[in-house]
Amino acid sequence: MNAVIRPYRPADLPALYDICLRTGNAGADATADYPGRDRELLGAIFAAPYAVLEPELAFVLDDGLGQPVGYVLGTGDTAMFARRFRQEWLPTVAGRWPAPAGEPGTPGETMAGLLHTPERLVRPELAGYPAHLHIDVLPDFQRGGHGRALMESFLGALAGRGVPAVHLGMLSVNTPARAFYDRLGFHEIALPDAGVLTYLGRATS
């Protein structure tokens, strides 16, 4: 069976959590860093809230048998998404992953801190790129043109809604991902205090 791009369906949600974890270490498997109850923590930050809050902007790579093996998802309005994350999403997961007290000591505590601060997504330097996205594809389905096809689906949906530009934040050490984004016409956006991230942006059309 050939993999195909299709719209997200609610039944895909467990697979999104799994894909997010299995690509969460700069594209590699992050399972060892997030044991036990933290297995779904990355997905609760970087995948599930987008699928739940803006399902019309979520697309999956289907292996041809109904199983998602990749996705692209995001928002057309980062500021509004940050507000909805706090008001609608965070109350559903905050009890499972409380905000850390003091400096985080584990990867899970670091991510819990991000979970509780959705306002970090809103930066004035990115105002010209109101949308943002996350894209992940399992290793066995990479380098087959699927990432480009996913991105084209997402960018087309944004353009159809009149959203002019999109940004993303990627771990700077993930050089294969940077090469992928460069091929798709993304350019670097200089932000102060970006830390371990590099921010990229491009027009939606």
C-alpha positions as protocol buffer text, in pm:
chain_id: "A"
residue {
  index: 1
  type: MET
  ca { x: 0 y: 0 z: 0 }
}
residue {
  index: 2
  type: ASN
  ca { x: 116 y: 353 z: -75 }
}
residue {
  index: 3
  type: ALA
  ca { x: 113 y: 618 z: 196 }
}
residue {
  index: 4
  type: VAL
  ca { x: -135 y: 899 z: 142 }
}
residue {
  index: 5
  type: ILE
  ca { x: -204 y: 1242 z: 291 }
}
residue {
  index: 6
  type: ARG
  ca { x: -549 y: 1285 z: 439 }
}
residue {
  index: 7
  type: PRO
  ca { x: -727 y: 1512 z: 689 }
}
residue {
  index: 8
  type: TYR
  ca { x: -693 y: 1430 z: 1058 }
}
residue {
  index: 9
  type: ARG
  ca { x: -966 y: 1222 z: 1221 }
}
residue {
  index: 10
  type: PRO
  ca { x: -1031 y: 1211 z: 1598 }
}
residue {
  index: 11
  type: ALA
  ca { x: -945 y: 839 z: 1601 }
}
residue {
  index: 12
  type: ASP
  ca { x: -590 y: 939 z: 1497 }
}
residue {
  index: 13
  type: LEU
  ca { x: -517 y: 1114 z: 1826 }
}
residue {
  index: 14
  type: PRO
  ca { x: -334 y: 824 z: 2002 }
}
residue {
  index: 15
  type: ALA
  ca { x: -109 y: 784 z: 1698 }
}
residue {
  index: 16
  type: LEU
  ca { x: -22 y: 1155 z: 1708 }
}
residue {
  index: 17
  type: TYR
  ca { x: 96 y: 1118 z: 2067 }
}
residue {
  index: 18
  type: ASP
  ca { x: 308 y: 819 z: 1965 }
}
residue {
  index: 19
  type: ILE
  ca { x: 463 y: 987 z: 1660 }
}
residue {
  index: 20
  type: CYS
  ca { x: 545 y: 1297 z: 1861 }
}
residue {
  index: 21
  type: LEU
  ca { x: 731 y: 1088 z: 2120 }
}
residue {
  index: 22
  type: ARG
  ca { x: 913 y: 872 z: 1864 }
}
residue {
  index: 23
  type: THR
  ca { x: 1046 y: 1181 z: 1685 }
}
residue {
  index: 24
  type: GLY
  ca { x: 1085 y: 1405 z: 1991 }
}
residue {
  index: 25
  type: ASN
  ca { x: 1463 y: 1386 z: 2032 }
}
residue {
  index: 26
  type: ALA
  ca { x: 1565 y: 1616 z: 1744 }
}
residue {
  index: 27
  type: GLY
  ca { x: 1393 y: 1376 z: 1507 }
}
residue {
  index: 28
  type: ALA
  ca { x: 1497 y: 1060 z: 1693 }
}
residue {
  index: 29
  type: ASP
  ca { x: 1309 y: 850 z: 1949 }
}
residue {
  index: 30
  type: ALA
  ca { x: 1259 y: 1029 z: 2282 }
}
residue {
  index: 31
  type: THR
  ca { x: 1089 y: 738 z: 2461 }
}
residue {
  index: 32
  type: ALA
  ca { x: 1379 y: 684 z: 2704 }
}
residue {
  index: 33
  type: ASP
  ca { x: 1359 y: 1045 z: 2824 }
}
residue {
  index: 34
  type: TYR
  ca { x: 986 y: 1037 z: 2899 }
}
residue {
  index: 35
  type: PRO
  ca { x: 898 y: 716 z: 3088 }
}
residue {
  index: 36
  type: GLY
  ca { x: 574 y: 623 z: 3258 }
}
residue {
  index: 37
  type: ARG
  ca { x: 312 y: 892 z: 3274 }
}
residue {
  index: 38
  type: ASP
  ca { x: 536 y: 1128 z: 3074 }
}
residue {
  index: 39
  type: ARG
  ca { x: 501 y: 920 z: 2757 }
}
residue {
  index: 40
  type: GLU
  ca { x: 224 y: 1150 z: 2636 }
}
residue {
  index: 41
  type: LEU
  ca { x: 375 y: 1475 z: 2761 }
}
residue {
  index: 42
  type: LEU
  ca { x: 540 y: 1582 z: 2435 }
}
residue {
  index: 43
  type: GLY
  ca { x: 220 y: 1511 z: 2247 }
}
residue {
  index: 44
  type: ALA
  ca { x: 19 y: 1710 z: 2499 }
}
residue {
  index: 45
  type: ILE
  ca { x: 228 y: 2015 z: 2411 }
}
residue {
  index: 46
  type: PHE
  ca { x: 325 y: 1984 z: 2046 }
}
residue {
  index: 47
  type: ALA
  ca { x: 58 y: 1771 z: 1878 }
}
residue {
  index: 48
  type: ALA
  ca { x: -274 y: 1697 z: 2050 }
}
residue {
  index: 49
  type: PRO
  ca { x: -384 y: 2053 z: 2131 }
}
residue {
  index: 50
  type: TYR
  ca { x: -353 y: 2154 z: 1767 }
}
residue {
  index: 51
  type: ALA
  ca { x: -552 y: 1855 z: 1647 }
}
residue {
  index: 52
  type: VAL
  ca { x: -819 y: 1915 z: 1910 }
}
residue {
  index: 53
  type: LEU
  ca { x: -844 y: 2293 z: 1883 }
}
residue {
  index: 54
  type: GLU
  ca { x: -786 y: 2338 z: 1507 }
}
residue {
  index: 55
  type: PRO
  ca { x: -856 y: 2002 z: 1341 }
}
residue {
  index: 56
  type: GLU
  ca { x: -914 y: 2170 z: 1005 }
}
residue {
  index: 57
  type: LEU
  ca { x: -539 y: 2247 z: 997 }
}
residue {
  index: 58
  type: ALA
  ca { x: -426 y: 1894 z: 1085 }
}
residue {
  index: 59
  type: PHE
  ca { x: -319 y: 1647 z: 818 }
}
residue {
  index: 60
  type: VAL
  ca { x: -179 y: 1298 z: 861 }
}
residue {
  index: 61
  type: LEU
  ca { x: 39 y: 1073 z: 652 }
}
residue {
  index: 62
  type: ASP
  ca { x: -155 y: 746 z: 637 }
}
residue {
  index: 63
  type: ASP
  ca { x: 41 y: 426 z: 567 }
}
residue {
  index: 64
  type: GLY
  ca { x: -236 y: 315 z: 331 }
}
residue {
  index: 65
  type: LEU
  ca { x: -396 y: 91 z: 591 }
}
residue {
  index: 66
  type: GLY
  ca { x: -544 y: 365 z: 806 }
}
residue {
  index: 67
  type: GLN
  ca { x: -249 y: 407 z: 1045 }
}
residue {
  index: 68
  type: PRO
  ca { x: -93 y: 755 z: 1078 }
}
residue {
  index: 69
  type: VAL
  ca { x: 286 y: 752 z: 1036 }
}
residue {
  index: 70
  type: GLY
  ca { x: 336 y: 1128 z: 1020 }
}
residue {
  index: 71
  type: TYR
  ca { x: 153 y: 1456 z: 1055 }
}
residue {
  index: 72
  type: VAL
  ca { x: 158 y: 1828 z: 1008 }
}
residue {
  index: 73
  type: LEU
  ca { x: -56 y: 2050 z: 1227 }
}
residue {
  index: 74
  type: GLY
  ca { x: -61 y: 2400 z: 1362 }
}
residue {
  index: 75
  type: THR
  ca { x: -259 y: 2718 z: 1389 }
}
residue {
  index: 76
  type: GLY
  ca { x: -340 y: 3010 z: 1166 }
}
residue {
  index: 77
  type: ASP
  ca { x: -332 y: 3256 z: 1458 }
}
residue {
  index: 78
  type: THR
  ca { x: -63 y: 3198 z: 1719 }
}
residue {
  index: 79
  type: ALA
  ca { x: -189 y: 3459 z: 1964 }
}
residue {
  index: 80
  type: MET
  ca { x: -541 y: 3319 z: 1963 }
}
residue {
  index: 81
  type: PHE
  ca { x: -408 y: 2964 z: 1990 }
}
residue {
  index: 82
  type: ALA
  ca { x: -205 y: 3056 z: 2299 }
}
residue {
  index: 83
  type: ARG
  ca { x: -521 y: 3192 z: 2463 }
}
residue {
  index: 84
  type: ARG
  ca { x: -725 y: 2885 z: 2371 }
}
residue {
  index: 85
  type: PHE
  ca { x: -444 y: 2657 z: 2491 }
}
residue {
  index: 86
  type: ARG
  ca { x: -461 y: 2818 z: 2837 }
}
residue {
  index: 87
  type: GLN
  ca { x: -838 y: 2840 z: 2855 }
}
residue {
  index: 88
  type: GLU
  ca { x: -947 y: 2517 z: 2683 }
}
residue {
  index: 89
  type: TRP
  ca { x: -656 y: 2272 z: 2665 }
}
residue {
  index: 90
  type: LEU
  ca { x: -444 y: 2329 z: 2974 }
}
residue {
  index: 91
  type: PRO
  ca { x: -727 y: 2257 z: 3223 }
}
residue {
  index: 92
  type: THR
  ca { x: -763 y: 1909 z: 3070 }
}
residue {
  index: 93
  type: VAL
  ca { x: -397 y: 1812 z: 3128 }
}
residue {
  index: 94
  type: ALA
  ca { x: -262 y: 2036 z: 3407 }
}
residue {
  index: 95
  type: GLY
  ca { x: -348 y: 1787 z: 3680 }
}
residue {
  index: 96
  type: ARG
  ca { x: -153 y: 1514 z: 3508 }
}
residue {
  index: 97
  type: TRP
  ca { x: 158 y: 1730 z: 3466 }
}
residue {
  index: 98
  type: PRO
  ca { x: 171 y: 2006 z: 3731 }
}
residue {
  index: 99
  type: ALA
  ca { x: 394 y: 2306 z: 3679 }
}
residue {
  index: 100
  type: PRO
  ca { x: 740 y: 2232 z: 3823 }
}
residue {
  index: 101
  type: ALA
  ca { x: 840 y: 2402 z: 4148 }
}
residue {
  index: 102
  type: GLY
  ca { x: 1181 y: 2563 z: 4103 }
}
residue {
  index: 103
  type: GLU
  ca { x: 1437 y: 2471 z: 3840 }
}
residue {
  index: 104
  type: PRO
  ca { x: 1341 y: 2162 z: 3638 }
}
residue {
  index: 105
  type: GLY
  ca { x: 1560 y: 1860 z: 3702 }
}
residue {
  index: 106
  type: THR
  ca { x: 1437 y: 1618 z: 3434 }
}
residue {
  index: 107
  type: PRO
  ca { x: 1327 y: 1642 z: 3071 }
}
residue {
  index: 108
  type: GLY
  ca { x: 971 y: 1585 z: 3189 }
}
residue {
  index: 109
  type: GLU
  ca { x: 987 y: 1878 z: 3430 }
}
residue {
  index: 110
  type: THR
  ca { x: 1131 y: 2100 z: 3156 }
}
residue {
  index: 111
  type: MET
  ca { x: 846 y: 2008 z: 2923 }
}
residue {
  index: 112
  type: ALA
  ca { x: 588 y: 2055 z: 3201 }
}
residue {
  index: 113
  type: GLY
  ca { x: 717 y: 2409 z: 3232 }
}
residue {
  index: 114
  type: LEU
  ca { x: 648 y: 2465 z: 2862 }
}
residue {
  index: 115
  type: LEU
  ca { x: 305 y: 2310 z: 2897 }
}
residue {
  index: 116
  type: HIS
  ca { x: 210 y: 2570 z: 3158 }
}
residue {
  index: 117
  type: THR
  ca { x: 343 y: 2871 z: 2963 }
}
residue {
  index: 118
  type: PRO
  ca { x: 165 y: 2884 z: 2626 }
}
residue {
  index: 119
  type: GLU
  ca { x: 225 y: 3261 z: 2618 }
}
residue {
  index: 120
  type: ARG
  ca { x: 588 y: 3182 z: 2523 }
}
residue {
  index: 121
  type: LEU
  ca { x: 454 y: 3119 z: 2173 }
}
residue {
  index: 122
  type: VAL
  ca { x: 369 y: 3485 z: 2121 }
}
residue {
  index: 123
  type: ARG
  ca { x: 672 y: 3696 z: 2034 }
}
residue {
  index: 124
  type: PRO
  ca { x: 658 y: 4041 z: 1870 }
}
residue {
  index: 125
  type: GLU
  ca { x: 934 y: 3949 z: 1625 }
}
residue {
  index: 126
  type: LEU
  ca { x: 702 y: 3685 z: 1477 }
}
residue {
  index: 127
  type: ALA
  ca { x: 400 y: 3910 z: 1429 }
}
residue {
  index: 128
  type: GLY
  ca { x: 448 y: 3903 z: 1052 }
}
residue {
  index: 129
  type: TYR
  ca { x: 424 y: 3524 z: 1059 }
}
residue {
  index: 130
  type: PRO
  ca { x: 95 y: 3471 z: 1246 }
}
residue {
  index: 131
  type: ALA
  ca { x: 67 y: 3097 z: 1181 }
}
residue {
  index: 132
  type: HIS
  ca { x: 297 y: 2829 z: 1318 }
}
residue {
  index: 133
  type: LEU
  ca { x: 331 y: 2456 z: 1264 }
}
residue {
  index: 134
  type: HIS
  ca { x: 474 y: 2123 z: 1378 }
}
residue {
  index: 135
  type: ILE
  ca { x: 560 y: 1842 z: 1136 }
}
residue {
  index: 136
  type: ASP
  ca { x: 685 y: 1492 z: 1222 }
}
residue {
  index: 137
  type: VAL
  ca { x: 725 y: 1178 z: 1014 }
}
residue {
  index: 138
  type: LEU
  ca { x: 839 y: 838 z: 1142 }
}
residue {
  index: 139
  type: PRO
  ca { x: 1185 y: 736 z: 1013 }
}
residue {
  index: 140
  type: ASP
  ca { x: 1063 y: 455 z: 786 }
}
residue {
  index: 141
  type: PHE
  ca { x: 854 y: 706 z: 590 }
}
residue {
  index: 142
  type: GLN
  ca { x: 1109 y: 986 z: 563 }
}
residue {
  index: 143
  type: ARG
  ca { x: 1295 y: 1081 z: 245 }
}
residue {
  index: 144
  type: GLY
  ca { x: 1008 y: 973 z: 25 }
}
residue {
  index: 145
  type: GLY
  ca { x: 860 y: 1315 z: -51 }
}
residue {
  index: 146
  type: HIS
  ca { x: 596 y: 1275 z: 219 }
}
residue {
  index: 147
  type: GLY
  ca { x: 721 y: 1567 z: 430 }
}
residue {
  index: 148
  type: ARG
  ca { x: 697 y: 1801 z: 133 }
}
residue {
  index: 149
  type: ALA
  ca { x: 347 y: 1675 z: 53 }
}
residue {
  index: 150
  type: LEU
  ca { x: 236 y: 1726 z: 412 }
}
residue {
  index: 151
  type: MET
  ca { x: 377 y: 2078 z: 413 }
}
residue {
  index: 152
  type: GLU
  ca { x: 208 y: 2163 z: 83 }
}
residue {
  index: 153
  type: SER
  ca { x: -126 y: 2050 z: 226 }
}
residue {
  index: 154
  type: PHE
  ca { x: -80 y: 2266 z: 535 }
}
residue {
  index: 155
  type: LEU
  ca { x: 44 y: 2573 z: 348 }
}
residue {
  index: 156
  type: GLY
  ca { x: -242 y: 2542 z: 101 }
}
residue {
  index: 157
  type: ALA
  ca { x: -495 y: 2530 z: 384 }
}
residue {
  index: 158
  type: LEU
  ca { x: -342 y: 2841 z: 542 }
}
residue {
  index: 159
  type: ALA
  ca { x: -338 y: 3028 z: 213 }
}
residue {
  index: 160
  type: GLY
  ca { x: -700 y: 2935 z: 156 }
}
residue {
  index: 161
  type: ARG
  ca { x: -786 y: 3101 z: 486 }
}
residue {
  index: 162
  type: GLY
  ca { x: -597 y: 3418 z: 393 }
}
residue {
  index: 163
  type: VAL
  ca { x: -307 y: 3361 z: 635 }
}
residue {
  index: 164
  type: PRO
  ca { x: -3 y: 3529 z: 475 }
}
residue {
  index: 165
  type: ALA
  ca { x: 295 y: 3363 z: 646 }
}
residue {
  index: 166
  type: VAL
  ca { x: 395 y: 3089 z: 888 }
}
residue {
  index: 167
  type: HIS
  ca { x: 682 y: 3024 z: 1128 }
}
residue {
  index: 168
  type: LEU
  ca { x: 824 y: 2732 z: 1320 }
}
residue {
  index: 169
  type: GLY
  ca { x: 1079 y: 2677 z: 1592 }
}
residue {
  index: 170
  type: MET
  ca { x: 1322 y: 2387 z: 1552 }
}
residue {
  index: 171
  type: LEU
  ca { x: 1607 y: 2252 z: 1761 }
}
residue {
  index: 172
  type: SER
  ca { x: 1919 y: 2400 z: 1611 }
}
residue {
  index: 173
  type: VAL
  ca { x: 2105 y: 2068 z: 1639 }
}
residue {
  index: 174
  type: ASN
  ca { x: 1856 y: 1901 z: 1403 }
}
residue {
  index: 175
  type: THR
  ca { x: 2052 y: 1968 z: 1085 }
}
residue {
  index: 176
  type: PRO
  ca { x: 1855 y: 1726 z: 862 }
}
residue {
  index: 177
  type: ALA
  ca { x: 1535 y: 1913 z: 951 }
}
residue {
  index: 178
  type: ARG
  ca { x: 1702 y: 2246 z: 871 }
}
residue {
  index: 179
  type: ALA
  ca { x: 1804 y: 2118 z: 529 }
}
residue {
  index: 180
  type: PHE
  ca { x: 1444 y: 2005 z: 468 }
}
residue {
  index: 181
  type: TYR
  ca { x: 1305 y: 2346 z: 558 }
}
residue {
  index: 182
  type: ASP
  ca { x: 1565 y: 2524 z: 347 }
}
residue {
  index: 183
  type: ARG
  ca { x: 1458 y: 2320 z: 44 }
}
residue {
  index: 184
  type: LEU
  ca { x: 1099 y: 2430 z: 107 }
}
residue {
  index: 185
  type: GLY
  ca { x: 1192 y: 2798 z: 99 }
}
residue {
  index: 186
  type: PHE
  ca { x: 1198 y: 2876 z: 471 }
}
residue {
  index: 187
  type: HIS
  ca { x: 1438 y: 3145 z: 590 }
}
residue {
  index: 188
  type: GLU
  ca { x: 1581 y: 3217 z: 933 }
}
residue {
  index: 189
  type: ILE
  ca { x: 1416 y: 3474 z: 1158 }
}
residue {
  index: 190
  type: ALA
  ca { x: 1655 y: 3634 z: 1404 }
}
residue {
  index: 191
  type: LEU
  ca { x: 1514 y: 3633 z: 1757 }
}
residue {
  index: 192
  type: PRO
  ca { x: 1696 y: 3736 z: 2073 }
}
residue {
  index: 193
  type: ASP
  ca { x: 1722 y: 3475 z: 2346 }
}
residue {
  index: 194
  type: ALA
  ca { x: 1618 y: 3192 z: 2116 }
}
residue {
  index: 195
  type: GLY
  ca { x: 1815 y: 2944 z: 2324 }
}
residue {
  index: 196
  type: VAL
  ca { x: 1839 y: 2599 z: 2167 }
}
residue {
  index: 197
  type: LEU
  ca { x: 1591 y: 2689 z: 1893 }
}
residue {
  index: 198
  type: THR
  ca { x: 1620 y: 2833 z: 1546 }
}
residue {
  index: 199
  type: TYR
  ca { x: 1314 y: 3012 z: 1409 }
}
residue {
  index: 200
  type: LEU
  ca { x: 1225 y: 2988 z: 1041 }
}
residue {
  index: 201
  type: GLY
  ca { x: 948 y: 3142 z: 835 }
}
residue {
  index: 202
  type: ARG
  ca { x: 804 y: 3173 z: 486 }
}
residue {
  index: 203
  type: ALA
  ca { x: 502 y: 3298 z: 300 }
}
residue {
  index: 204
  type: THR
  ca { x: 216 y: 3052 z: 268 }
}
residue {
  index: 205
  type: SER
  ca { x: 205 y: 3089 z: -111 }
}
